[in-house]
Amino acid sequence: ILNSERKLERQDLWVIESFGVGIHYTLQSVIIRSHGQDHILKRSVGGDWKGIGSLLLYICGTALTFVEPRLGQLTFVLVALIWLIPDRRIERALLAE
């Protein structure tokens, strides 16, 4: 990503952020597995379409950035817009219990 001949570019930051999303998803999966499939976190997250979809969009966006940077950036903006919609699944599960 970085070398001494060029500056850190905007698409480099998106690549770094996509790794953060991957780490978040992996950590969530490890926590769920360690507590069992009947844990409240597993029940509240369910299929986690937002998390999986975001990870897939980040992977696509990263690949698109190398082809056409604006398409990659558009993909990253789409992920940000998806997450502007509040995800209240965990909150609802905790209140129900």
Backbone bond lengths (Angstrom), bond angles and torsions (degrees), N, CA, C in turn:
res aa  C-N    CA-C-N  psi(-1)  N-CA   C-N-CA  omega(-1)  CA-C   N-CA-C  phi
1 I - - - 1.447 - - 1.528 110.24 -
2 L 1.311 116.13 -48.85 1.457 119.49 -177.96 1.525 110.22 -111.26
3 N 1.296 115.84 142.84 1.447 120.83 167.28 1.520 107.91 -143.21
4 S 1.298 117.23 173.24 1.460 119.68 -173.66 1.526 112.88 -75.62
5 E 1.320 117.78 -9.88 1.453 120.53 -175.59 1.521 114.37 -93.46
6 R 1.314 118.68 -10.60 1.463 119.20 179.88 1.513 110.53 -141.93
7 K 1.332 114.77 157.95 1.458 120.82 -178.09 1.534 109.68 -82.24
8 L 1.312 114.82 164.67 1.453 121.11 173.50 1.522 107.85 -67.35
9 E 1.308 116.89 121.35 1.454 121.12 -178.13 1.521 110.58 -101.27
10 R 1.310 114.18 165.58 1.455 120.53 -176.21 1.531 112.03 -57.43
11 Q 1.342 117.15 -43.10 1.459 118.85 -178.37 1.527 111.98 -67.27
12 D 1.340 117.04 -24.85 1.453 119.49 175.06 1.523 110.76 -64.06
13 L 1.323 116.47 -38.95 1.469 120.18 178.82 1.521 111.12 -64.34
14 W 1.334 116.74 -36.50 1.464 119.54 179.01 1.528 110.47 -67.55
15 V 1.309 117.53 -35.54 1.460 120.65 177.12 1.521 109.26 -63.46
16 I 1.317 116.15 -44.68 1.462 120.57 178.54 1.524 110.41 -61.58
17 E 1.329 117.53 -42.39 1.454 120.97 179.03 1.524 111.65 -64.14
18 S 1.324 117.25 -37.31 1.467 119.53 179.57 1.528 110.68 -64.57
19 F 1.326 117.48 -33.94 1.458 119.28 174.07 1.527 110.56 -63.60
20 G 1.333 116.70 -37.38 1.464 120.65 176.97 1.521 111.71 -61.64
21 V 1.331 116.39 -40.32 1.461 120.27 177.82 1.527 109.65 -63.68
22 G 1.304 116.67 -43.16 1.466 120.48 178.48 1.517 112.20 -61.25
23 I 1.327 116.36 -41.07 1.467 120.62 178.01 1.517 110.44 -65.15
24 H 1.336 117.39 -41.85 1.457 121.34 178.33 1.525 110.89 -60.14
25 Y 1.317 116.56 -47.32 1.468 120.47 -179.14 1.521 110.94 -63.48
26 T 1.332 116.83 -41.41 1.464 120.66 178.98 1.517 110.95 -64.48
27 L 1.321 117.57 -44.11 1.464 121.63 179.25 1.525 111.08 -61.84
28 Q 1.327 116.64 -43.62 1.461 120.50 177.57 1.522 110.80 -60.11
29 S 1.319 117.21 -42.37 1.467 121.12 179.97 1.521 111.47 -64.98
30 V 1.331 116.72 -40.42 1.468 120.68 179.03 1.523 110.46 -64.86
31 I 1.320 118.09 -42.42 1.466 121.83 179.29 1.519 110.10 -62.30
32 I 1.315 117.02 -44.93 1.467 120.52 179.99 1.518 110.47 -62.93
33 R 1.334 117.15 -44.34 1.469 119.64 179.88 1.524 112.08 -64.19
34 S 1.336 116.90 -36.62 1.465 119.10 -177.84 1.527 112.31 -71.11
35 H 1.330 117.51 -25.15 1.461 120.74 -179.34 1.525 112.94 -98.33
36 G 1.308 117.69 -10.19 1.452 120.62 179.04 1.524 112.52 97.41
37 Q 1.307 114.89 160.63 1.460 121.19 -175.16 1.532 113.24 -71.70
38 D 1.329 117.36 -14.08 1.462 119.84 -179.12 1.533 112.12 -97.01
39 H 1.313 117.62 5.92 1.465 121.59 -179.49 1.533 110.51 -68.38
40 I 1.320 116.31 152.27 1.464 121.64 -176.86 1.528 111.97 -60.02
41 L 1.335 117.44 -34.51 1.465 120.03 179.28 1.522 110.50 -64.45
42 K 1.313 117.34 -42.35 1.468 120.66 179.16 1.527 110.55 -64.38
43 R 1.322 116.00 -43.26 1.470 119.06 -179.92 1.532 111.22 -65.61
44 S 1.322 117.19 -37.77 1.462 119.11 -176.90 1.527 112.43 -76.34
45 V 1.312 117.30 -36.82 1.458 120.35 -178.58 1.522 111.14 -76.85
46 G 1.309 116.66 -36.61 1.460 120.24 178.67 1.512 111.76 61.73
47 G 1.336 116.56 -129.03 1.458 121.15 -179.05 1.515 113.85 -78.21
48 D 1.321 118.04 -15.48 1.454 124.60 178.03 1.523 112.20 52.87
49 W 1.317 116.37 56.95 1.465 120.85 -178.70 1.517 112.09 -64.17
50 K 1.336 117.45 -32.47 1.464 119.25 179.68 1.529 111.27 -69.16
51 G 1.301 116.67 -41.52 1.465 120.27 -179.90 1.517 112.43 -67.38
52 I 1.313 116.23 -47.51 1.466 120.28 179.92 1.529 110.09 -66.96
53 G 1.331 116.74 -43.53 1.460 120.52 178.89 1.513 111.95 -62.09
54 S 1.332 117.06 -40.74 1.465 120.74 178.75 1.522 110.89 -63.40
55 L 1.313 115.93 -44.01 1.463 119.75 179.68 1.528 110.62 -61.64
56 L 1.324 117.00 -44.52 1.468 120.37 179.02 1.531 111.30 -64.87
57 L 1.336 116.94 -41.24 1.461 119.66 178.00 1.528 111.93 -65.63
58 Y 1.330 117.27 -36.81 1.466 119.52 176.70 1.527 110.99 -65.07
59 I 1.322 117.03 -39.75 1.469 119.70 178.14 1.529 109.94 -63.68
60 C 1.338 116.02 -45.46 1.472 119.79 177.81 1.527 111.34 -63.38
61 G 1.325 116.66 -42.58 1.454 121.16 179.62 1.520 112.46 -62.79
62 T 1.328 116.07 -39.11 1.459 119.92 177.87 1.518 110.44 -63.88
63 A 1.323 117.01 -44.65 1.466 120.50 178.18 1.529 110.67 -64.29
64 L 1.325 117.28 -42.62 1.466 120.78 179.64 1.524 112.50 -64.22
65 T 1.316 116.99 -30.46 1.460 120.76 -179.84 1.520 111.53 -61.08
66 F 1.325 116.79 -34.24 1.459 119.49 179.11 1.530 111.89 -74.63
67 V 1.345 116.79 -24.47 1.458 121.13 178.29 1.527 110.65 -87.04
68 E 1.333 115.49 -54.92 1.470 122.37 179.73 1.527 107.60 -144.17
69 P 1.322 117.82 104.54 1.466 121.25 -174.63 1.531 114.49 -53.21
70 R 1.314 118.29 -35.50 1.470 119.64 -178.80 1.527 111.91 -67.64
71 L 1.313 118.03 -35.16 1.468 120.23 176.59 1.521 110.75 -66.83
72 G 1.320 116.62 -40.77 1.458 120.46 176.40 1.516 111.58 -61.75
73 Q 1.322 115.80 -44.47 1.456 119.94 179.75 1.518 111.48 -64.96
74 L 1.328 116.75 -37.50 1.460 120.74 176.95 1.533 111.06 -61.91
75 T 1.312 116.42 -38.59 1.463 120.82 177.72 1.523 110.71 -63.69
76 F 1.330 117.06 -41.57 1.463 120.63 179.42 1.523 111.71 -66.84
77 V 1.325 116.91 -36.30 1.465 120.84 176.44 1.530 109.57 -65.14
78 L 1.332 116.78 -38.83 1.470 121.14 177.41 1.527 110.93 -59.54
79 V 1.319 117.25 -43.01 1.465 120.42 178.10 1.527 110.46 -62.31
80 A 1.319 116.76 -42.89 1.469 120.46 178.58 1.522 110.99 -61.21
81 L 1.329 116.91 -40.99 1.467 120.37 179.14 1.530 111.66 -66.32
82 I 1.318 116.90 -37.26 1.472 120.58 176.98 1.529 109.91 -59.60
83 W 1.333 117.00 -40.62 1.456 120.33 -176.77 1.526 113.25 -81.19
84 L 1.322 118.07 -5.06 1.463 119.43 172.66 1.527 111.19 -70.98
85 I 1.326 116.34 -23.60 1.463 121.01 175.21 1.529 106.89 -76.48
86 P 1.319 118.63 117.79 1.469 120.29 -176.38 1.529 112.41 -60.13
87 D 1.318 114.58 142.42 1.463 121.78 177.95 1.530 107.13 -108.62
88 R 1.304 116.18 101.83 1.466 121.03 -172.70 1.536 112.91 -102.78
89 R 1.319 117.48 17.78 1.467 119.89 -175.81 1.529 112.75 -62.65
90 I 1.318 116.65 -45.74 1.473 119.92 -178.47 1.512 110.27 -67.30
91 E 1.321 117.10 -42.25 1.467 121.27 178.34 1.531 110.76 -59.28
92 R 1.323 116.73 -45.77 1.469 120.26 179.31 1.519 112.05 -63.69
93 A 1.322 117.13 -40.09 1.462 120.89 179.60 1.522 111.33 -65.40
94 L 1.321 117.46 -39.97 1.461 120.40 178.34 1.518 111.70 -67.71
95 L 1.321 117.56 -39.01 1.471 120.49 179.14 1.524 111.34 -69.15
96 A 1.316 117.02 -32.97 1.463 120.68 -179.50 1.525 111.45 -72.24
97 E 1.309 117.44 -26.37 1.456 120.21 -176.61 1.474 113.21 -86.18
